[in-house]
Amino acid sequence: MPLIKVQTSIPTPDAASIETLLKQLSGSLAKHTRKPESYVMTAFESNVPMTFGGTTDPVCYVEVKSVGSFSADQTQAMSQDFCNQVSSAIGVPTNRIYIEFADAKGYLWGWNGSTFG
């Protein structure tokens, strides 16, 4: 049920780099949310037309969603961790990465023909 989706304006990096980043993010998200990695989904989308601060310099938008509630300490730790991982992997400076954290109620998250609530 945890999801991390990365959207960026940069051209598509090589497949191995993306796979490595997605696997690292998957493990980190499972650890931060204390949920089994078998439920974690990751996604990566490049070449997205984007601006930040009025420029088209490399930029990244990350969505993190999970059933349950995030605490302020938890989102602070995730923001630091995910910004650093994404920046290191694809070269977008951390000050050009926005992360949106969203809690989902179990009944609003479907899987395997049912929901988590």
Buried (B, 14 or more C-beta within 10 A) or exposed (E): BBBBBBBBBBEEBEEEEBEEBBEBBBEBBBBBBEBEBEBBBBEBEBEEEBEBEEEEEBBBBBBBBBBBEBEEEBBEBBBEBBBEBBBEBBEBEBEBBEBEBEEBEEEEBEEEEEBBE
